[in-house]
Amino acid sequence: MALWPVLLVNFIGSLGLSIVIPFLVFVVRDWGGNALVYGFMASTYPTFQLFGAPVLGRLSDRIGRRKVLLVSQAGTLLSWLVFAAAFFLPELVVSETSQFVLTLPLCIVFIARALDGLTGGNVSVANAYVSDISTDKTRGRNFGWMAASSSTGFVVGPAVAGMLGSTVYGELLPVLMAAMISLIATLVIFFVLPESNPCAIEFGKTEESLRRTLGQETKDCFDNEDDSRAWKQIVKQPHVPLMLLLYLLIFLAFNLFYTAFPNQAAVNLDWDVGQVGWFFTLLSGLMVLVQGPVLGWLSKYVTPPKLVLSGGILMSGSFSLLVLSHASTTYASAIVFAAGNGIMWPSYMAMLSRTGEQRMQGSIQGLATSAGGAASIVGLISGGVLFTLIGASTFVIAAVVIAVAAVMAMRLNSVFSRPLNEVE
């Protein structure tokens, strides 16, 4: 089955997600918020994704990846339209403290981010889709391409936000562009993306028996009827608890960074929307280079846990450079960050796709996304609090967390004892 449709959907989804990064902190501050409000704003998406992703992931095991991706992307489209509506509302004060003001437009943006999070099963279902169509030989390569497509979206998104946000229309244009991008992704899923999950195809009893007899359906489908028993089955799968813990720690470190850095850029570096946008464009562009040819070569010779370890150490170093709060060291950190994340995250996702039974992949990916969502909630809120209290030293905490996750990944080196794309 062709990989390009899901890569296109993943690229468009990442583009729509990344386009908000350069300007969200400025929207929050312009409408009366501060670093703490920004932390809560950024955490709204993963908070609601925490509830939505596992349901959507398990639903994709039952009714199919394509249908769930379609619903999820339609929810994202609606959320951007709600976000755009906030720009046309009066800045009425809803609540006020000594440090910040909560206005009506800010409340609407909170609602928009909540709606996007609730239907935010795109990532987990797309990963399950790739797992469906991958073999052991192609798994590492396919997840490398998935990571590269995400990073490409993160290249284009911030660049578009930086250019459009610098016009006289301000942050409204990037929001409208994100809505248009979401519409395109919805159409691609509806018209182009085929179903990948054979368990989602319903057959009559006679036809089903015949297909099994002829060997055209070689695996049983996951019984989703008893939810409590199903979740227990998932966490009892070998190595799943450790993989979920790693997902949680990695996302905790990421989100401490993603909360602290925009505030660092706005406050300590005195950057504007365009400068923040170009920084993330550079960062993502470098990650594309690493996740494509570099990771493709390394994955032939190095086991995934060792790649996670190496990438985590590099990322820990990149976070440490940000403490210096200089433009030169900030751009140096982007190079190190790209190298570390480019080899770490795809390797981890390839490991996760081989953990547990294949018939449970949608559920495992959904549960992992929930673990990431929980970490995002803690990381984004605490990142806002920490930056308010200790400023750039917040990055030291992120460096420690990612280093711990990298070291813990080595416990799986005996399980994944061979490179995923080992040269024959």
C-alpha positions as CSV (number, residue, x, y, z in Angstrom):
1,M,0.0,0.0,0.0
2,A,1.4,3.4,-0.9
3,L,2.8,5.5,1.9
4,W,2.5,8.9,0.3
5,P,-1.2,9.7,1.2
6,V,-0.6,9.4,4.9
7,L,2.7,11.3,4.6
8,L,0.8,14.1,2.9
9,V,-1.9,14.1,5.6
10,N,0.8,14.0,8.3
11,F,2.6,16.9,6.6
12,I,-0.5,19.0,6.4
13,G,-1.4,18.3,10.0
14,S,2.0,19.3,11.2
15,L,1.9,22.4,9.1
16,G,-1.4,23.4,10.6
17,L,-0.2,22.7,14.1
18,S,3.2,24.4,13.7
19,I,1.8,27.6,12.2
20,V,0.5,28.6,15.7
21,I,3.8,28.3,17.4
22,P,5.4,31.7,16.5
23,F,2.4,33.9,17.2
24,L,0.4,32.3,20.0
25,V,2.5,33.8,22.7
26,F,2.0,37.3,21.1
27,V,-1.8,36.7,20.9
28,V,-1.9,35.8,24.5
29,R,0.1,38.9,25.6
30,D,-1.8,41.3,23.3
31,W,-5.1,40.2,24.8
32,G,-4.0,40.6,28.4
33,G,-2.2,37.4,29.3
34,N,1.3,36.6,30.5
35,A,3.7,33.5,30.6
36,L,1.4,31.7,33.0
37,V,-1.7,32.3,30.8
38,Y,0.3,31.2,27.8
39,G,1.2,27.9,29.7
40,F,-2.4,27.2,30.4
41,M,-3.4,28.1,26.8
42,A,-0.8,25.8,25.3
43,S,-1.8,23.0,27.7
44,T,-5.5,23.2,26.7
45,Y,-4.9,21.2,23.5
46,P,-3.1,18.2,25.2
47,T,-5.6,18.3,28.2
48,F,-8.5,17.6,25.9
49,Q,-6.4,15.3,23.7
50,L,-5.8,13.2,26.8
51,F,-9.4,12.2,26.7
52,G,-10.0,12.1,23.0
53,A,-6.9,10.3,21.7
54,P,-7.4,6.9,23.4
55,V,-11.0,6.8,22.3
56,L,-10.1,7.7,18.7
57,G,-7.2,5.3,18.7
58,R,-9.3,2.3,19.8
59,L,-12.1,3.4,17.5
60,S,-9.7,3.3,14.6
61,D,-9.0,-0.4,15.5
62,R,-12.7,-1.0,15.3
63,I,-14.1,1.1,12.4
64,G,-10.9,2.0,10.5
65,R,-8.1,4.5,10.4
66,R,-9.5,6.6,7.5
67,K,-12.9,7.3,9.2
68,V,-11.3,8.4,12.4
69,L,-8.7,10.6,10.7
70,L,-11.5,12.2,8.8
71,V,-13.5,13.1,11.9
72,S,-10.3,14.3,13.7
73,Q,-9.3,16.6,10.8
74,A,-12.8,18.0,10.5
75,G,-12.6,18.9,14.2
76,T,-9.3,20.7,13.6
77,L,-10.9,22.7,10.8
78,L,-13.8,23.8,13.0
79,S,-11.4,24.7,15.8
80,W,-9.5,27.1,13.5
81,L,-12.7,28.8,12.4
82,V,-13.6,29.3,16.1
83,F,-10.1,30.7,16.6
84,A,-10.5,33.1,13.7
85,A,-13.8,34.4,15.2
86,A,-12.0,35.6,18.3
87,F,-10.3,38.4,16.3
88,F,-13.7,40.0,15.6
89,L,-14.9,40.1,19.2
90,P,-14.6,43.1,21.5
91,E,-11.9,42.8,24.2
92,L,-14.3,42.6,27.1
93,V,-12.7,41.8,30.5
94,V,-13.9,38.5,31.9
95,S,-11.5,38.3,34.8
96,E,-8.7,40.4,36.1
97,T,-5.8,39.9,38.5
98,S,-2.8,41.9,39.5
99,Q,-0.7,40.1,36.9
100,F,-2.9,39.5,33.9
101,V,-6.4,40.1,32.3
102,L,-8.6,37.4,30.9
103,T,-10.5,38.8,27.9
104,L,-13.4,37.5,25.8
105,P,-11.2,36.8,22.8
106,L,-8.8,34.8,25.0
107,C,-11.7,32.7,26.3
108,I,-12.8,31.9,22.7
109,V,-9.2,30.8,21.8
110,F,-9.3,28.5,24.9
111,I,-12.5,26.9,23.5
112,A,-10.9,26.6,20.0
113,R,-7.8,24.8,21.4
114,A,-10.0,22.5,23.5
115,L,-12.1,21.5,20.5
116,D,-8.9,20.8,18.5
117,G,-7.5,18.7,21.3
118,L,-10.7,16.7,21.8
119,T,-10.6,15.6,18.2
120,G,-6.8,15.5,18.1
121,G,-6.3,11.8,17.2
122,N,-4.4,12.6,14.0
123,V,-1.0,11.7,15.2
124,S,-1.8,8.4,17.0
125,V,-4.1,7.2,14.3
126,A,-1.6,8.2,11.5
127,N,1.1,6.3,13.4
128,A,-1.2,3.2,13.7
129,Y,-1.9,3.6,9.9
130,V,1.9,3.4,9.1
131,S,2.3,0.4,11.5
132,D,-0.5,-1.3,9.5
133,I,1.2,-1.0,6.2
134,S,4.8,-1.6,7.4
135,T,6.8,-4.8,7.5
136,D,9.8,-5.3,9.9
137,K,12.1,-4.5,7.0
138,T,10.4,-1.2,6.2
139,R,9.2,-0.1,9.6
140,G,12.2,2.0,10.6
141,R,12.3,3.7,7.1
142,N,8.6,4.4,7.1
143,F,8.6,6.0,10.6
144,G,11.7,8.0,9.5
145,W,9.7,9.3,6.5
146,M,6.8,10.1,8.9
147,A,9.0,12.1,11.1
148,A,10.5,13.9,8.1
149,S,7.1,14.8,6.8
150,S,6.2,16.2,10.2
151,S,9.4,18.2,10.3
152,T,8.8,19.5,6.8
153,G,5.4,20.7,8.0
154,F,7.2,22.4,10.9
155,V,9.5,24.1,8.4
156,V,6.7,25.5,6.3
157,G,4.3,26.4,9.1
158,P,6.5,28.8,11.2
159,A,7.8,30.4,8.0
160,V,4.3,31.0,6.8
161,A,3.3,32.3,10.2
162,G,6.3,34.6,10.3
163,M,5.6,36.1,6.9
164,L,1.8,36.5,7.3
165,G,2.1,37.6,11.0
166,S,4.4,40.4,10.0
167,T,1.7,42.0,7.7
168,V,-0.8,44.7,8.8
169,Y,-3.4,42.0,9.4
170,G,-1.2,40.5,12.2
171,E,-2.0,37.1,13.5
172,L,-5.4,36.7,11.8
173,L,-3.8,35.7,8.5
174,P,-1.9,32.7,9.9
175,V,-5.1,31.5,11.6
176,L,-7.0,31.7,8.3
177,M,-4.2,29.9,6.5
178,A,-4.3,27.1,9.2
179,A,-8.1,26.7,8.5
180,M,-7.4,26.4,4.8
181,I,-4.7,23.9,5.4
182,S,-7.0,21.8,7.6
183,L,-9.7,21.9,4.8
184,I,-7.1,20.6,2.3
185,A,-6.2,17.8,4.7
186,T,-9.8,16.8,5.2
187,L,-10.3,16.6,1.4
188,V,-7.2,14.5,1.0
189,I,-8.4,12.0,3.6
190,F,-11.8,11.8,2.1
191,F,-10.8,11.4,-1.6
192,V,-7.3,9.9,-1.6
193,L,-6.5,8.0,1.6
194,P,-7.4,4.3,1.5
195,E,-8.3,2.2,4.6
196,S,-5.3,0.4,6.1
197,N,-6.9,-1.7,8.8
198,P,-8.3,-5.0,7.6
199,C,-10.2,-5.4,10.9
200,A,-12.3,-2.4,10.0
201,I,-13.7,-4.1,6.9
202,E,-17.0,-5.9,7.7
203,F,-17.8,-9.2,6.1
204,G,-20.7,-11.6,6.3
205,K,-20.0,-14.8,8.2
206,T,-19.7,-17.0,5.1
207,E,-17.4,-14.6,3.3
208,E,-15.3,-14.1,6.4
209,S,-14.8,-17.9,6.8
210,L,-13.9,-18.2,3.2
211,R,-11.4,-15.4,3.4
212,R,-9.8,-17.0,6.4
213,T,-9.7,-20.4,4.7
214,L,-8.0,-18.9,1.6
215,G,-5.5,-17.1,3.8
216,Q,-6.6,-13.6,2.8
217,E,-7.2,-12.6,6.4
218,T,-4.4,-13.8,8.6
219,K,-5.0,-12.2,12.0
220,D,-7.8,-11.8,14.5
221,C,-9.2,-8.4,15.2
222,F,-9.0,-6.8,18.6
223,D,-12.2,-7.2,20.6
224,N,-13.1,-3.7,21.8
225,E,-16.2,-4.4,23.7
226,D,-14.9,-4.7,27.2
227,D,-13.0,-1.4,27.7
228,S,-11.6,-2.1,31.2
229,R,-10.3,-5.5,30.2
230,A,-8.9,-4.1,26.9
231,W,-6.8,-1.5,28.7
232,K,-5.5,-4.1,31.1
233,Q,-4.5,-6.2,28.1
234,I,-2.6,-3.3,26.6
235,V,-0.6,-2.4,29.7
236,K,0.2,-6.1,30.3
237,Q,1.9,-6.3,26.9
238,P,5.7,-6.8,27.2
239,H,7.6,-3.5,27.5
240,V,4.5,-1.3,27.0
241,P,4.6,0.3,30.5
242,L,8.3,1.3,30.0
243,M,7.5,2.7,26.5
244,L,4.6,4.7,27.9
245,L,6.9,6.1,30.6
246,L,9.5,7.1,28.0
247,Y,6.8,8.8,25.9
248,L,5.7,10.7,29.0
249,L,9.2,11.9,30.0
250,I,10.2,12.9,26.4
251,F,7.0,14.9,26.0
252,L,7.5,16.5,29.4
253,A,10.9,17.8,28.3
254,F,9.6,18.9,24.9
255,N,6.8,20.9,26.5
256,L,8.9,22.6,29.1
257,F,10.9,23.8,26.0
258,Y,7.9,24.8,24.0
259,T,6.5,26.9,26.8
260,A,9.7,28.5,27.9
261,F,11.2,29.3,24.5
262,P,8.5,31.6,23.0
263,N,8.5,33.6,26.3
264,Q,12.3,33.6,26.2
265,A,12.2,34.9,22.6
266,A,9.6,37.6,23.5
267,V,11.1,38.7,26.8
268,N,14.8,38.0,26.9
269,L,15.7,38.0,23.2
270,D,13.2,40.7,22.3
271,W,12.2,38.9,19.1
272,D,9.0,39.5,17.1
273,V,6.7,37.0,15.3
274,G,8.8,36.9,12.2
275,Q,12.0,36.2,14.1
276,V,10.4,33.4,16.1
277,G,8.9,32.0,12.9
278,W,12.3,31.9,11.1
279,F,14.0,30.3,14.1
280,F,11.5,27.4,14.1
281,T,11.8,27.2,10.3
282,L,15.5,26.7,10.6
283,L,15.1,24.2,13.4
284,S,12.6,22.1,11.5
285,G,14.6,22.3,8.2
286,L,17.6,20.9,9.9
287,M,15.5,18.1,11.5
288,V,14.3,17.1,8.0
289,L,17.9,16.6,6.9
290,V,18.7,14.5,9.9
291,Q,15.5,12.4,9.8
292,G,15.9,11.7,6.1
293,P,19.4,10.7,4.9
294,V,21.2,10.8,8.2
295,L,18.8,8.6,10.2
296,G,18.3,6.4,7.1
297,W,22.1,5.6,7.2
298,L,22.4,5.3,11.0
299,S,19.4,3.0,11.3
300,K,21.3,0.4,9.2
301,Y,24.1,0.1,11.8
302,V,22.8,1.3,15.2
303,T,20.1,-0.2,17.4
304,P,17.0,2.1,18.2
305,P,17.7,2.3,21.9
306,K,21.3,3.6,21.2
307,L,19.9,6.1,18.8
308,V,17.4,7.3,21.5
309,L,20.3,7.6,24.0
310,S,22.5,9.5,21.6
311,G,19.7,11.8,20.5
312,G,18.6,12.5,24.1
313,I,22.1,13.5,25.1
314,L,22.3,15.9,22.2
315,M,19.0,17.4,23.1
316,S,20.0,17.8,26.7
317,G,23.0,19.8,25.5
318,S,20.8,21.9,23.3
319,F,18.5,22.9,26.2
320,S,21.6,23.8,28.3
321,L,22.8,26.2,25.6
322,L,19.5,28.1,25.8
323,V,20.2,29.1,29.4
324,L,22.8,31.6,28.1
325,S,20.0,33.8,26.5
326,H,22.1,35.0,23.5
327,A,21.1,34.9,19.9
328,S,24.2,33.1,18.8
329,T,23.9,30.3,21.4
330,T,20.2,30.1,20.7
331,Y,20.9,29.3,17.0
332,A,23.7,26.9,18.0
333,S,21.2,25.1,20.2
334,A,18.8,24.8,17.2
335,I,21.5,22.8,15.3
336,V,22.1,20.5,18.3
337,F,18.4,20.1,18.9
338,A,17.8,19.2,15.3
339,A,20.5,16.5,15.4
340,G,19.3,15.1,18.7
341,N,15.5,15.1,18.0
342,G,16.1,14.0,14.4
343,I,17.6,10.6,15.5
344,M,15.8,10.1,18.8
345,W,12.1,10.6,18.1
346,P,11.7,8.5,14.9
347,S,13.7,5.7,16.6
348,Y,11.5,5.8,19.6
349,M,8.3,5.7,17.4
350,A,9.7,2.8,15.5
351,M,10.3,0.9,18.7
352,L,6.7,1.7,19.9
353,S,5.2,0.4,16.7
354,R,6.9,-3.0,17.4
355,T,5.8,-3.1,21.0
356,G,2.8,-5.3,21.9
357,E,0.6,-7.2,19.5
358,Q,-0.1,-5.7,16.1
359,R,-3.8,-6.0,16.5
360,M,-3.6,-3.5,19.4
361,Q,-1.5,-0.9,17.7
362,G,-4.3,1.7,17.4
363,S,-5.0,1.3,21.1
364,I,-1.3,1.4,22.1
365,Q,-0.7,4.5,20.0
366,G,-3.7,6.2,21.5
367,L,-2.6,5.3,25.0
368,A,0.9,6.6,24.2
369,T,-0.6,9.8,22.9
370,S,-2.6,10.2,26.2
371,A,0.7,9.7,28.1
372,G,2.2,12.4,26.0
373,G,-0.9,14.5,26.6
374,A,-0.6,14.2,30.3
375,A,3.0,15.1,30.2
376,S,2.2,18.1,27.9
377,I,-0.4,19.4,30.5
378,V,2.2,19.2,33.3
379,G,5.1,20.5,31.1
380,L,3.2,23.4,29.5
381,I,1.7,24.7,32.7
382,S,4.8,24.1,34.9
383,G,6.9,25.6,32.0
384,G,4.9,28.8,32.3
385,V,5.1,28.9,36.1
386,L,8.9,28.1,36.1
387,F,9.7,30.7,33.5
388,T,7.8,33.3,35.5
389,L,9.9,32.3,38.6
390,I,13.3,31.3,37.3
391,G,13.4,32.5,33.7
392,A,15.8,30.7,31.3
393,S,16.9,28.3,34.0
394,T,13.7,26.4,33.1
395,F,15.7,24.8,30.3
396,V,18.0,23.1,32.8
397,I,15.1,21.1,34.1
398,A,14.1,20.1,30.5
399,A,17.7,19.0,29.9
400,V,17.7,16.7,33.0
401,V,14.3,15.1,32.1
402,I,15.3,14.3,28.5
403,A,18.7,12.9,29.7
404,V,16.9,10.6,32.2
405,A,14.5,9.3,29.4
406,A,17.5,8.7,27.1
407,V,19.3,6.6,29.7
408,M,16.2,4.6,30.5
409,A,15.7,3.7,26.8
410,M,18.9,1.5,27.1
411,R,17.0,-1.0,29.2
412,L,15.4,-2.0,25.9
413,N,18.6,-2.5,24.0
414,S,18.5,-6.3,24.5
415,V,14.9,-6.3,23.1
416,F,15.7,-4.2,20.0
417,S,19.1,-5.8,19.6
418,R,19.4,-5.3,15.8
419,P,19.1,-2.1,13.7
420,L,15.6,-1.7,12.2
421,N,17.0,-1.3,8.7
422,E,19.9,-3.6,9.1
423,V,22.0,-4.1,6.0
424,E,21.6,-7.7,4.8
